[in-house]
Amino acid sequence: MPRNDISALAARVKKLEGKLSRCMRCGMCQSVCPLFEQTGREADVARGKLALLSGLMAKMFDDPKGVADRLNKCLLCGSCAARCPSGVEVTDIFIRARTILAEYSGLSGPKKLALRQVLSNPERFNKVAGLAEKVQGLVVKQDGFAPETSCARFRSSLLSGRHVPFLAKIPFHGCDNAAACNENSRAGPRVLFFTGCLIDKLMPDIGHAVVKAMSHHKVNLIIPEPQGCCGIPALSAGDPKSFNQLVGHHIRLFQQHRFDYLVTACATCTVTIKKLWPAMFDGCSGEREYVSDLADKTLDINQFFIDVLKVSAPAHPGEEQPAVTVHDPCHLKKSLGVAAQPRALIRASGHPLKEMADPDKCCGMGGSFSLFYHEISSEIGSVKAQNILDTGCRTVASGCPACILQIRDMLGQSRDDIRVVHPVQLYAAHLTK
């Protein structure tokens, strides 16, 4: 696309006309948008952004960068799409529009370096993360308060309010999982475990819980290496080249194995593989057919244990466990309709449930949104933190590692030492009792 050619840009956006025209401007998205709830600005809600794209299509705007900035100010949580009476595919539209705008103006140098030189190359990403683990003490310091809730704080005074986890000394891919991976020796289903970046590099304990629970149920577990990112950061940044490279890498990797299900313990990875890989991947017809078949095999870990393995609550729970409250990740409940299964898995762990107010309300993470719009992200997250505190529970479970990061940060800032875990961790811990 010619740079700075508004006519060429408008022509590209016009390809979205069929999707854009379905919006009736009814305003239903206002009532569920977590961003609009905080800012009250029409430009921040889906209806306003869709109107902006319609105007760009008609060449009414001469500031594509301004349009891109407003379009990027979105959590991509899917709340609007889930409630839209016209079925407008808002997330799909925004991702495609971001790609068009990024192609028009070009990716920034840092984004291009991070996405095309690091993220899109799994082996290089692993090496960079390994080096970062060794020097992270220069950037973050031990907080000394409730390590499971807030592990570290940035040394910079500008960022010192944020709580982040240390990179794992031994990432999940660096652990010996061979004993649990028996592709041909068990009668159970053959399952490929897609790890995801956050579990691999920040929360390997979740991966170990998956392995332990799978082994307990005699599942033939397959963990191919080197796995990489699912590609959602590249799509969100408007970089289809890196996205296609990552999907192609995983196609070649997965085709070496025979399996019945692909399972992830990350809500975002699940929705990306099930919905965005088939919709956005630009490969040959054979690759696209494989991706479509793969999407049909892909399940969230909670779905797999409850719907496939038929795990249920113990008839005689024994010693009573403390109550747990649940946060529903947007990608899990709103995009995939998965909400009952995480609760069933928690009950199967012997824990009673105590629901918080609005359990499916967005926590404010939104991937890179929390980096570029941290103040708004924290305002949204503080509402979630208060809802958790109001339950009186000392443990909150969520099926999304990114949500776990955000909730730990919010609770850590208020000095509340509430555990934030994945449901599969509770289930795996129960199996030792």
VEXSE-474697 format. One record per residue (C-alpha): residue in one letter; y, x, z. Coordinates in steps of 0.05 Angstrom, whole numbers. Example, Ala and Ser with C-alpha at 12.3 -4.5 7.8 and 13.67 -1.06 7.14 Angstrom:
BEGIN
aa:py:px:pz
A:-90:246:156;
S:-21:273:143;
END
This chain:
BEGIN
aa:py:px:pz
M:0:0:0;
P:69:28:-18;
R:107:47:45;
N:169:6:61;
D:154:-44:5;
I:164:-111:39;
S:138:-149:-22;
A:72:-111:-20;
L:67:-124:55;
A:82:-199:46;
A:28:-203:-8;
R:-23:-172:40;
V:-4:-220:96;
K:-9:-278:47;
K:-84:-267:45;
L:-85:-295:115;
E:-49:-358:92;
G:-111:-402:97;
K:-123:-382:169;
L:-49:-386:188;
S:-40:-456:157;
R:-90:-486:207;
C:-41:-477:264;
M:-7:-544:278;
R:44:-513:326;
C:19:-562:380;
G:32:-512:436;
M:-36:-519:468;
C:-40:-443:470;
Q:20:-441:517;
S:-19:-474:572;
V:-73:-420:573;
C:-38:-356:552;
P:-35:-308:612;
L:22:-269:579;
F:64:-332:569;
E:52:-352:641;
Q:86:-288:663;
T:143:-282:612;
G:156:-354:590;
R:175:-327:521;
E:153:-365:459;
A:147:-299:421;
D:91:-278:469;
V:47:-339:457;
A:-1:-346:398;
R:41:-401:365;
G:101:-355:364;
K:63:-297:335;
L:31:-340:281;
A:100:-366:262;
L:123:-293:258;
L:67:-276:209;
S:84:-338:167;
G:155:-314:163;
L:133:-244:144;
M:90:-275:89;
A:152:-309:62;
K:191:-242:66;
M:237:-272:118;
F:233:-208:160;
D:256:-138:142;
D:231:-106:206;
P:155:-98:201;
K:155:-51:260;
G:187:-104:303;
V:135:-154:280;
A:79:-104:296;
D:108:-91:365;
R:108:-165:381;
L:39:-175:352;
N:11:-117:394;
K:38:-149:457;
C:-25:-190:464;
L:-86:-184:509;
L:-134:-208:454;
C:-168:-247:509;
G:-185:-306:465;
S:-158:-359:513;
C:-116:-390:458;
A:-173:-392:408;
A:-220:-423:459;
R:-172:-481:471;
C:-144:-489:401;
P:-157:-561:376;
S:-151:-537:304;
G:-200:-480:312;
V:-150:-427:292;
E:-185:-359:293;
V:-127:-326:330;
T:-162:-261:349;
D:-188:-251:278;
I:-118:-264:249;
F:-84:-216:298;
I:-133:-160:286;
R:-128:-167:210;
A:-52:-170:214;
R:-49:-108:258;
T:-91:-72:206;
I:-44:-93:150;
L:18:-72:188;
A:-13:-6:209;
E:-30:10:137;
Y:41:-7:117;
S:76:37:169;
G:20:87:183;
L:-13:105:248;
S:25:150:295;
G:2:222:301;
P:-27:214:371;
K:-64:150:351;
K:-92:182:289;
L:-115:242:328;
A:-147:201:383;
L:-181:151:337;
R:-201:191:275;
Q:-214:259:305;
V:-244:240:372;
L:-265:167:381;
S:-297:159:313;
N:-341:221:323;
P:-389:207:382;
E:-412:279:391;
R:-340:305:391;
F:-319:248:438;
N:-374:269:487;
K:-350:342:484;
V:-277:323:495;
A:-296:278:554;
G:-339:334:583;
L:-279:382:580;
A:-234:328:609;
E:-281:319:668;
K:-274:392:686;
V:-197:391:687;
Q:-184:320:711;
G:-165:345:780;
L:-100:371:749;
V:-81:300:729;
V:-111:255:783;
K:-124:266:857;
Q:-173:235:906;
D:-141:174:938;
G:-182:177:1002;
F:-184:101:1008;
A:-246:60:991;
P:-274:106:936;
E:-312:48:904;
T:-248:9:897;
S:-196:62:880;
C:-224:130:865;
A:-162:169:845;
R:-88:166:832;
F:-46:201:780;
R:-8:261:806;
S:52:241:764;
S:102:201:806;
L:114:156:746;
L:40:136:744;
S:22:146:817;
G:16:72:830;
R:-44:65:784;
H:-115:73:810;
V:-167:101:762;
P:-238:126:769;
F:-257:198:759;
L:-297:214:697;
A:-370:220:718;
K:-394:291:730;
I:-458:272:693;
P:-446:216:641;
F:-501:166:628;
H:-520:200:563;
G:-529:266:601;
C:-581:236:649;
D:-656:238:639;
N:-676:167:624;
A:-740:186:590;
A:-784:160:647;
A:-757:89:637;
C:-759:90:561;
N:-829:74:540;
E:-823:47:469;
N:-897:38:458;
S:-931:34:526;
R:-911:-34:553;
A:-927:-106:535;
G:-856:-131:545;
P:-802:-139:492;
R:-772:-79:457;
V:-699:-73:477;
L:-645:-26:451;
F:-592:-13:503;
F:-522:-3:476;
T:-486:35:531;
G:-412:31:514;
C:-358:83:530;
L:-337:59:599;
I:-408:56:626;
D:-427:122:594;
K:-367:162:618;
L:-338:126:678;
M:-392:80:708;
P:-461:109:695;
D:-486:73:757;
I:-484:8:716;
G:-527:41:663;
H:-576:66:716;
A:-581:-5:744;
V:-598:-31:675;
V:-652:21:667;
K:-681:7:735;
A:-683:-69:725;
M:-712:-62:655;
S:-766:-15:681;
H:-783:-64:737;
H:-796:-119:685;
K:-838:-73:641;
V:-789:-75:583;
N:-798:-24:528;
L:-728:6:532;
I:-696:46:476;
I:-633:86:487;
P:-616:123:422;
E:-568:181:423;
P:-514:198:407;
Q:-483:130:416;
G:-409:121:410;
C:-354:69:419;
C:-366:-2:394;
G:-301:5:354;
I:-256:-47:386;
P:-201:4:405;
A:-197:24:331;
L:-193:-48:308;
S:-140:-65:360;
A:-99:-6:337;
G:-105:-29:264;
D:-150:28:242;
P:-208:0:200;
K:-227:70:176;
S:-248:93:246;
F:-281:25:259;
N:-323:29:195;
Q:-342:101:211;
L:-367:80:280;
V:-406:20:256;
G:-437:62:200;
H:-458:114:251;
H:-493:62:294;
I:-527:30:235;
R:-559:97:217;
L:-577:109:290;
F:-607:41:303;
Q:-647:38:238;
Q:-692:93:265;
H:-720:44:317;
R:-756:-22:318;
F:-731:-71:371;
D:-729:-145:388;
Y:-661:-146:423;
L:-599:-105:428;
V:-571:-112:499;
T:-505:-89:528;
A:-476:-92:598;
C:-405:-95:571;
A:-375:-162:552;
T:-327:-129:502;
C:-382:-90:468;
T:-425:-153:463;
V:-371:-194:429;
T:-352:-136:384;
I:-423:-126:358;
K:-438:-201:353;
K:-373:-224:321;
L:-329:-167:298;
W:-381:-122:266;
P:-404:-177:218;
A:-332:-201:205;
M:-296:-135:198;
F:-345:-82:175;
D:-333:-59:103;
G:-400:-29:82;
C:-449:-39:25;
S:-487:-104:21;
G:-550:-75:54;
E:-509:-49:113;
R:-473:-116:120;
E:-539:-152:120;
Y:-566:-105:174;
V:-503:-117:216;
S:-512:-192:210;
D:-584:-188:232;
L:-564:-142:289;
A:-512:-192:313;
D:-567:-245:319;
K:-608:-198:363;
T:-549:-179:409;
L:-546:-207:480;
D:-506:-195:542;
I:-548:-165:598;
N:-542:-227:641;
Q:-566:-270:583;
F:-626:-225:573;
F:-650:-227:644;
I:-639:-302:653;
D:-653:-332:584;
V:-706:-283:559;
L:-741:-255:620;
K:-730:-320:659;
V:-709:-284:723;
S:-696:-334:779;
A:-674:-336:851;
P:-727:-317:902;
A:-764:-376:933;
H:-761:-340:1000;
P:-697:-299:1000;
G:-712:-265:1066;
E:-652:-233:1101;
E:-589:-270:1082;
Q:-542:-230:1038;
P:-466:-235:1040;
A:-432:-283:992;
V:-406:-257:926;
T:-349:-285:883;
V:-349:-279:807;
H:-296:-262:756;
D:-312:-288:686;
P:-290:-237:633;
C:-252:-270:576;
H:-297:-240:523;
L:-359:-264:559;
K:-341:-336:576;
K:-287:-355:525;
S:-316:-318:465;
L:-391:-322:478;
G:-397:-381:526;
V:-435:-339:577;
A:-418:-361:648;
A:-479:-391:681;
Q:-523:-330:670;
P:-483:-279:712;
R:-484:-329:769;
A:-558:-340:762;
L:-570:-265:763;
I:-529:-258:827;
R:-570:-314:859;
A:-632:-278:837;
S:-606:-219:876;
G:-608:-261:940;
H:-533:-269:945;
P:-500:-338:953;
L:-439:-352:910;
K:-369:-371:932;
E:-325:-389:872;
M:-254:-365:869;
A:-198:-407:840;
D:-195:-400:764;
P:-253:-351:757;
D:-244:-348:682;
K:-170:-332:685;
C:-153:-267:650;
C:-148:-206:696;
G:-94:-174:653;
M:-133:-114:627;
G:-134:-124:552;
G:-155:-53:537;
S:-94:-13:515;
F:-49:-71:535;
S:-54:-47:607;
L:-28:21:585;
F:30:-1:543;
Y:49:-62:584;
H:27:-41:653;
E:79:-81:691;
I:59:-147:659;
S:-15:-128:664;
S:-6:-116:739;
E:30:-183:748;
I:-28:-219:715;
G:-78:-178:754;
S:-45:-190:821;
V:-58:-265:812;
K:-132:-249:802;
A:-133:-203:862;
Q:-103:-257:907;
N:-154:-308:882;
I:-209:-259:902;
L:-178:-247:971;
D:-172:-321:984;
T:-248:-328:980;
G:-259:-281:1039;
C:-315:-246:1001;
R:-323:-171:1007;
T:-356:-165:939;
V:-334:-190:870;
A:-378:-184:809;
S:-358:-182:736;
G:-397:-170:672;
C:-343:-127:639;
P:-330:-54:658;
A:-258:-60:635;
C:-246:-119:681;
I:-279:-80:737;
L:-228:-24:726;
Q:-170:-72:727;
I:-193:-110:789;
R:-207:-45:826;
D:-137:-22:809;
M:-105:-86:833;
L:-144:-89:898;
G:-133:-14:909;
Q:-58:-22:903;
S:-59:-73:959;
R:-107:-28:999;
D:-163:-79:1000;
D:-232:-46:1003;
I:-269:-101:968;
R:-328:-78:926;
V:-323:-92:851;
V:-390:-88:817;
H:-430:-112:757;
P:-481:-168:770;
V:-537:-122:745;
Q:-521:-73:801;
L:-532:-127:853;
Y:-598:-146:819;
A:-622:-75:815;
A:-605:-63:888;
H:-645:-126:906;
L:-707:-98:871;
T:-712:-42:923;
K:-716:-91:982;
END
